[in-house]
Amino acid sequence: MLYADDGTGERLHTVVTAAHGPLRGRRVVAGREWECETYYTGRAA
């Protein structure tokens, strides 16, 4: 779990290890997989 406070309030994010797909074995933020894939591949979506 990650907690973030951007000045407008606290937010909670869950980080998981992907079990399948192009991110298999990588740590990703649940619900933000496409952004994580962009980060890991270095390609813009």
C-alpha positions as CSV (number, residue, x, y, z in Angstrom):
1,M,0.0,0.0,0.0
2,L,1.2,3.5,-0.9
3,Y,-0.2,6.6,0.8
4,A,0.1,10.0,-1.0
5,D,-1.0,13.4,0.0
6,D,-1.1,15.9,-2.9
7,G,-2.2,18.8,-0.8
8,T,-5.9,18.2,-1.4
9,G,-6.1,15.0,0.6
10,E,-4.7,11.6,1.2
11,R,-4.9,8.8,-1.3
12,L,-4.2,5.1,-1.0
13,H,-2.8,3.0,-3.8
14,T,-2.3,-0.8,-3.9
15,V,0.8,-2.1,-5.5
16,V,0.7,-5.7,-6.7
17,T,2.9,-8.1,-8.7
18,A,1.3,-8.7,-12.1
19,A,0.5,-12.4,-12.7
20,H,-0.1,-12.4,-16.4
21,G,0.1,-10.2,-19.5
22,P,3.0,-7.9,-20.6
23,L,3.6,-6.8,-17.0
24,R,4.0,-10.4,-15.6
25,G,6.4,-10.4,-12.7
26,R,6.5,-6.6,-12.5
27,R,5.3,-4.4,-9.6
28,V,2.3,-2.3,-10.8
29,V,-0.2,0.0,-9.2
30,A,-3.6,-1.7,-9.4
31,G,-6.0,0.1,-11.8
32,R,-3.1,2.0,-13.4
33,E,-1.6,-0.9,-15.4
34,W,-1.5,1.0,-18.7
35,E,0.6,3.8,-17.1
36,C,2.9,1.2,-15.5
37,E,3.4,-0.5,-18.9
38,T,4.3,2.9,-20.4
39,Y,6.8,3.4,-17.7
40,Y,8.4,0.0,-18.0
41,T,8.6,0.0,-21.8
42,G,9.4,3.7,-22.2
43,R,6.7,4.1,-24.9
44,A,4.0,6.6,-24.8
45,A,0.5,5.1,-25.0
